[in-house]
Amino acid sequence: MSRFNAARGLSRASGGISTFLSHRAGVAGAAILVVAALVAVIAPLLIPADALDVTRVTAAPWQAPGVEYWLGTDHTGRSVALLVVQGAGTSLFVGLTAALLAVGIGTLVGIVSGHFGGLVAGALLRVTDFFLVLPALVLAIALSTVLPRGLGTIVLAIGLTSWPSTARMVRAQTLTIEARPFVERARALGGGHGHVIGRHVLPSVVPLVLVNATLAVATAIVAESTLAFLGLGDPTRISWGAMLHQAQLHGAVPQRAWWFLLPPGVAIVVVVLAFTLVGRALEAVVTPKR
Amino acid sequence: MRVKACALLAIATTLGVATPQVQAQGPVILKVAIVQQIDSMNPFLAVFQSSTEVGRLMYDYLTAYAADDQRVTEGVANRWEPSADKLTWTFTVPEGKKWSDGKPITAQDVAFTYNLMLTDEVARTANGSFVTNFESVAATDDKTVVIKTKAPQVTMLALDIPIVPKHVWEKVTNIKDYANDQMPVVGSGPFVLTEHVAGQFIKLKTNKNYWRGAAKYDELHFVYFQNSDAAVQALGKGEVDLVNRMAPAQFDSLDGKAGVTRNKAQGRRFTELLINPGAQTKAGVPIGDGNPALKDVRVRRAIAQAVDLDALVQRVNLGYAEKGAGLVPPVFGKWHWQPGAGELRKFDPAAANAALDAAGYPRKDGTRFTLRLTGRAGRAYDEQASEYLKRSMSEVGIGLDVRLVSDNQLNEVTTAATYDLAFSGWATNVDPDFILGLHTCAQRPGADGKGGTTDSYFCDETYDQLYARQLSEFDEGKRVEIVKQMQARFYDQVPAVVLAYENALEGYRSDHFARFTTQPAQGGVIMAQNGMWGYYGAEPAGRVAQASSKGPWLAIGGMVLVAAVVIGVVVVRRRQATAGERE
């Protein structure tokens, strides 16, 4: 029985992979993400600590791109190219953790409200509605103003504001799964809540959640950049949004220092695009018939 | 239909841009960019720098500070005489000075203003500190005001209180709710307030009755900008004539720009790093949660020694500042103090490390203890300097937890003493009394955490004794000496490290206005003076130059207009053409 299941799962997975591979945009996105992830992991090991230490840099501030500094220098004389590379880690980390938090909360609320229904669902859905109607950015700004500044706060602010749509979607999926005869059969055979949720609902919801998570990362990275740009991030941590914030604050615009504004902006666009492409491709894998 | 409305709107907007240019051919207008809001036009309530700046243009003070060297000079009064015991001061208001409505300015107006502040608590909101020591104020005749003080007061010639017209203000029953917006507002200064739309503009006209003679142009407009970036852009395009408080990068960006002259001036401000010395209330009860290690003066000195002030000035201020030392900036020459060879704390991380070891704070895993550094989010200096400080402190084994917060939060944190290190800064006056007084024991808050405006929670017996001595020292040479001793004591005890005296960075359209009066004459500021000389002394460039500068504007305006119409027509046509497909 279990072997049969595993074999079926395997064949389904390999079928999924081939479907995914047939989406060229998705593959390109995945390739970009692999490169970005590698950069984020390896870069901090390769960049000498002194290169980004404001008290140790020797280059002149606002240097235009050239041979020595490919993307020029910022207001303190640090290399913009190195900053972009260093910033990848923070942006990806915040994006991923915040998305996981949001999707985690969303999945939990969605499954619980879908499965139990009644009063529990009513209460949970009203909370979801509350968060859904609140403008997410405003709420995130308020949260990150009240809580102490830091990476954790940003993750929390984004996570707490972007889960309602996942919850709604997962609840809908849960309801359709639970209406199917095999769930009814499981119940009739004495399957409890844990069994039904763990063995039947969750496996059917997971692919959808995965797709949703991939798209949520893209949103979360944009949200992180927005908050950092508004100066609500961790001030001593380099991220793409924080770079844009500093560029704006220290007068990159009047300096005409496009090299300080463009690279982090392009980096955000590219990574967000990559996540979206992968998400769309995964969506096609999960729901082939459309 | 909606599209047509849009096109019309576009045309209207371009017309709106073009009209003031046409009007400008009439009166000569000095347009000044302003970023800070106005809290009140009522001089008894106005506290913001922007409001007091406008207040100085509307009302003269009893005395003024000369443009060239900031010495005390004629204001409403032209002569003054203290009694032998320094308790009674007699001021003479000469005949012939007039309010902007033509009525004479007399000693009665002076007595009325000060008495209003003595009797009405609300009227003491903004400038109350100047009159707390007053016993009585009386006008013996139209030319003479006699002020009696409870104790000798050295700041009698530095009473920064706008004198208001009695015939207008005696009808005001409730100072608190009086907005002072009966345009034109009757005043004694070189300009008369004629129009104010909050958050958009403030318009003033030249006061033809001004006793020094009317200014050399017709109108002075303050135009609001969302941020200084926008203001600097507007200066570059010639939409405004004068901008101040530029960031170093903005200032650099105007280098070599045709028609723009930059003014790098010695500022009145300093930036400091507060070090919580163990905050206590006036009664000596500890408040706040400052790190106890900072109560040790050796630790505070070590922290100060680990900060590379030269690097901060060079890298964060981009060289547009002077290295910090005493509490009084160098612009006030004689009061400014620099440490002597024996007192100077040189930047020396090794010595700081040794001092911290000796003070009994050994490193554990490289860190001795962690401190919070609180600064204001969105202030370029705080954001950048905090990065430098974090690196510098890690050199001496002190971890820094940087917390950049909103203006209000920063205020709360410093008032409640829930900081270890914090950025702060003050603008100083000609007389150093105010800035020195901020650091006395008496300025610490009461049991409820309110009252008192201490800057650093500093409380030092030696310092307080010196403060009391300088307050009643009428021999200026001796007072200067005491003031310097106080600054040396402050430097030695380090409740705060003065990081830098920032330059005031200003720029003006020299193609519109050829010259501005700076204060002081050498390296002085145009805006934010201890006076109104910058605006009053502005000299318009030749009319020809101004007219020619309008040519391209009209042309551009016209081109924009034509483009808007063309685009509007095209859009409408396209929409009509595709209407069938759409509906």
Chai-1 contact restraints between the chains, C-beta under 6 A:
chainA,res_idxA,chainB,res_idxB,connection_type,confidence,min_distance_angstrom,max_distance_angstrom,comment,restraint_id
A,D53,B,R391,contact,1.0,0.0,6.0,A-B,restraint_1
A,V54,B,E387,contact,1.0,0.0,6.0,A-B,restraint_2
A,V54,B,Y388,contact,1.0,0.0,6.0,A-B,restraint_3
A,T55,B,Y388,contact,1.0,0.0,6.0,A-B,restraint_4
A,T55,B,R391,contact,1.0,0.0,6.0,A-B,restraint_5
A,R149,B,R403,contact,1.0,0.0,6.0,A-B,restraint_6
A,R149,B,L404,contact,1.0,0.0,6.0,A-B,restraint_7
A,G231,B,A377,contact,1.0,0.0,6.0,A-B,restraint_8
A,G231,B,G378,contact,1.0,0.0,6.0,A-B,restraint_9
A,P235,B,E383,contact,1.0,0.0,6.0,A-B,restraint_10
A,P235,B,V402,contact,1.0,0.0,6.0,A-B,restraint_11
A,P235,B,L404,contact,1.0,0.0,6.0,A-B,restraint_12
A,T236,B,E387,contact,1.0,0.0,6.0,A-B,restraint_13
A,T236,B,K390,contact,1.0,0.0,6.0,A-B,restraint_14
A,T236,B,V402,contact,1.0,0.0,6.0,A-B,restraint_15
A,L249,B,A380,contact,1.0,0.0,6.0,A-B,restraint_16
A,H250,B,A249,contact,1.0,0.0,6.0,A-B,restraint_17
A,H250,B,A380,contact,1.0,0.0,6.0,A-B,restraint_18
A,G251,B,A247,contact,1.0,0.0,6.0,A-B,restraint_19
A,G251,B,A249,contact,1.0,0.0,6.0,A-B,restraint_20
A,G251,B,Q250,contact,1.0,0.0,6.0,A-B,restraint_21
A,V253,B,D229,contact,1.0,0.0,6.0,A-B,restraint_22
A,P254,B,V232,contact,1.0,0.0,6.0,A-B,restraint_23
A,P254,B,Q250,contact,1.0,0.0,6.0,A-B,restraint_24
A,P254,B,S253,contact,1.0,0.0,6.0,A-B,restraint_25
A,Q255,B,A249,contact,1.0,0.0,6.0,A-B,restraint_26
A,Q255,B,S253,contact,1.0,0.0,6.0,A-B,restraint_27
